[in-house]
């Protein structure tokens, strides 16, 4: 029997009214709402593998683990917090000298000592505020993926190295909070460099980036320099010294009221940074209450002045010899403001020139053997009862720097 002739295969019509409508349900299963009636059956083994919905395997920023840039921002946030605490320490060191501080571990680790050093304020801005502005600028650069981040963190790290060298070689004391800030700078620089190598930063350093980064740093600092009260500037006597002054029966110098309602005795050492800030606050009160308050100066250096030719107590001798030119209190003021900050580089000829004194006569007076004996006599009578400086006496009672201000204000009300 002859095989039946195969019927001709009808052609597929694909008009608009015959197109199958299909949708994805749950993004996984393909469901056909209308089958084509004239579709040819598929031969066994010829079926195509089922297709799954197209999935975007590209990584998304929201799904990424924490990036190096994000860790930079974390360091900056922590740095801003530490700088805020440091600014509080800085203000306290000047307005409440000698006050106990959680940041003082020993004379070699004392934040207040560092806060009263020569670089505690630069260009009219306290150093903690420099750090605050710098960390904010670094955080902005990290969030914007700017290549300037590497430069900003690099400059901050270089500045940290210089400040650490200043602490070790010059101040001879370190600040634990400061070291925390330095550590944050070093960590931010390392993370910024890793972010650069990982491709997280836009490597094109545009003018817009530079201008914005400089603006974030310069504008706040300019505002602080112009409007922030200069609490760290120590008040001194003017050149004319219009206040009454003289010498007590015991040979100590006094200034202020001739008929005093209150007499305060201030024991200082010219090498003491806290003495400089404490004396500045006392000067302000004397000028404000010059008809009621008298200040008596006592020198209490911790070493002997007996050996002729020794530089020990040279500042006490300089103040005493300045008395011969009626410049005792001006020299006292200059020494308090400069000896601690300048350390061993104090030039008394410069002091004489600034104070309009005869520098040769000053040095000749200091070289006389009797100047050593006089300085030792003044220092010895206070050294036995004063264990640290500054210390204050009022009506026979001993007061610390953070106590004397309140007591004087109470008595002078």
Secondary structure in CASP SS format (residue, H / E / C, confidence):
PFRMAT SS
TARGET T0000
AUTHOR 0000-0000-0000
METHOD secondary structure of the structure
MODEL  1
X C 1.00
X C 1.00
X C 1.00
X C 1.00
X C 1.00
X C 1.00
X C 1.00
X C 1.00
X C 1.00
X C 1.00
X C 1.00
X C 1.00
X C 1.00
X C 1.00
X C 1.00
X H 1.00
X H 1.00
X H 1.00
X C 1.00
X C 1.00
X C 1.00
X E 1.00
X E 1.00
X E 1.00
X E 1.00
X C 1.00
X C 1.00
X C 1.00
X E 1.00
X E 1.00
X E 1.00
X E 1.00
X C 1.00
X C 1.00
X C 1.00
X C 1.00
X C 1.00
X C 1.00
X C 1.00
X C 1.00
X C 1.00
X C 1.00
X C 1.00
X C 1.00
X C 1.00
X C 1.00
X C 1.00
X C 1.00
X C 1.00
X C 1.00
X C 1.00
X C 1.00
X C 1.00
X C 1.00
X C 1.00
X C 1.00
X C 1.00
X C 1.00
X C 1.00
X C 1.00
X H 1.00
X H 1.00
X H 1.00
X C 1.00
X C 1.00
X C 1.00
X C 1.00
X H 1.00
X H 1.00
X H 1.00
X H 1.00
X H 1.00
X H 1.00
X H 1.00
X H 1.00
X H 1.00
X H 1.00
X H 1.00
X H 1.00
X H 1.00
X H 1.00
X H 1.00
X H 1.00
X H 1.00
X H 1.00
X H 1.00
X H 1.00
X H 1.00
X H 1.00
X H 1.00
X H 1.00
X H 1.00
X H 1.00
X H 1.00
X H 1.00
X C 1.00
X C 1.00
X C 1.00
X C 1.00
X C 1.00
X C 1.00
X C 1.00
X C 1.00
X E 1.00
X E 1.00
X E 1.00
X C 1.00
X C 1.00
X E 1.00
X E 1.00
X H 1.00
X H 1.00
X H 1.00
X H 1.00
X H 1.00
X C 1.00
X C 1.00
X C 1.00
X C 1.00
X C 1.00
X E 1.00
X E 1.00
X C 1.00
X C 1.00
X E 1.00
X E 1.00
X H 1.00
X H 1.00
X H 1.00
X H 1.00
X H 1.00
X H 1.00
X H 1.00
X H 1.00
X H 1.00
X H 1.00
X H 1.00
X H 1.00
X H 1.00
X H 1.00
X H 1.00
X H 1.00
X H 1.00
X C 1.00
X C 1.00
X E 1.00
X C 1.00
X H 1.00
X H 1.00
X H 1.00
X H 1.00
X H 1.00
X H 1.00
X H 1.00
X H 1.00
X H 1.00
X H 1.00
X H 1.00
X H 1.00
X H 1.00
X H 1.00
X H 1.00
X H 1.00
X H 1.00
X H 1.00
X H 1.00
X H 1.00
X H 1.00
X H 1.00
X H 1.00
X H 1.00
X C 1.00
X C 1.00
X E 1.00
X C 1.00
X H 1.00
X H 1.00
X H 1.00
X H 1.00
X H 1.00
X H 1.00
X H 1.00
X H 1.00
X H 1.00
X H 1.00
X H 1.00
X H 1.00
X H 1.00
X H 1.00
X H 1.00
X H 1.00
X H 1.00
X H 1.00
X H 1.00
X H 1.00
X H 1.00
X H 1.00
X C 1.00
X C 1.00
X C 1.00
X C 1.00
X E 1.00
X C 1.00
X C 1.00
X C 1.00
X C 1.00
X H 1.00
X H 1.00
X H 1.00
X H 1.00
X H 1.00
X H 1.00
X H 1.00
X H 1.00
X H 1.00
X H 1.00
X H 1.00
X H 1.00
X H 1.00
X H 1.00
X H 1.00
X H 1.00
X H 1.00
X H 1.00
X H 1.00
X H 1.00
X H 1.00
X C 1.00
X C 1.00
X C 1.00
X C 1.00
X C 1.00
X C 1.00
X C 1.00
X C 1.00
X C 1.00
X C 1.00
X C 1.00
X C 1.00
X C 1.00
X C 1.00
X C 1.00
X C 1.00
X C 1.00
X E 1.00
X E 1.00
X E 1.00
X C 1.00
X C 1.00
X C 1.00
X C 1.00
X C 1.00
X E 1.00
X E 1.00
X E 1.00
X E 1.00
X C 1.00
X C 1.00
X C 1.00
X C 1.00
X C 1.00
X E 1.00
X E 1.00
X E 1.00
X E 1.00
X E 1.00
X E 1.00
X E 1.00
X C 1.00
X C 1.00
X C 1.00
X C 1.00
X H 1.00
X H 1.00
X H 1.00
X H 1.00
X H 1.00
X H 1.00
X H 1.00
X H 1.00
X H 1.00
X H 1.00
X H 1.00
X H 1.00
X H 1.00
X H 1.00
X H 1.00
X H 1.00
X C 1.00
X C 1.00
X C 1.00
X C 1.00
X E 1.00
X E 1.00
X E 1.00
X E 1.00
X E 1.00
X E 1.00
X E 1.00
X C 1.00
X C 1.00
X C 1.00
X C 1.00
X C 1.00
X C 1.00
X C 1.00
X C 1.00
X C 1.00
X C 1.00
X C 1.00
X C 1.00
X C 1.00
X C 1.00
X H 1.00
X H 1.00
X H 1.00
X H 1.00
X H 1.00
X H 1.00
X H 1.00
X H 1.00
X H 1.00
X H 1.00
X H 1.00
X H 1.00
X C 1.00
X C 1.00
X H 1.00
X H 1.00
X H 1.00
X H 1.00
X H 1.00
X H 1.00
X H 1.00
X H 1.00
X H 1.00
X H 1.00
X H 1.00
X H 1.00
X H 1.00
X H 1.00
X H 1.00
X H 1.00
X H 1.00
X H 1.00
X C 1.00
X C 1.00
X H 1.00
X H 1.00
X H 1.00
X H 1.00
X H 1.00
X H 1.00
X H 1.00
X C 1.00
X C 1.00
X C 1.00
X C 1.00
X H 1.00
X H 1.00
X H 1.00
X H 1.00
X H 1.00
X H 1.00
X H 1.00
X H 1.00
X H 1.00
X C 1.00
X H 1.00
X H 1.00
X H 1.00
X H 1.00
X H 1.00
X H 1.00
X H 1.00
X H 1.00
X H 1.00
X H 1.00
X H 1.00
X H 1.00
X H 1.00
X H 1.00
X H 1.00
X C 1.00
X C 1.00
X C 1.00
X C 1.00
X C 1.00
X C 1.00
X C 1.00
X E 1.00
X E 1.00
X E 1.00
X E 1.00
X C 1.00
X C 1.00
X E 1.00
X E 1.00
X E 1.00
X C 1.00
X H 1.00
X H 1.00
X H 1.00
X H 1.00
X H 1.00
X H 1.00
X H 1.00
X H 1.00
X H 1.00
X H 1.00
X H 1.00
X C 1.00
X C 1.00
END
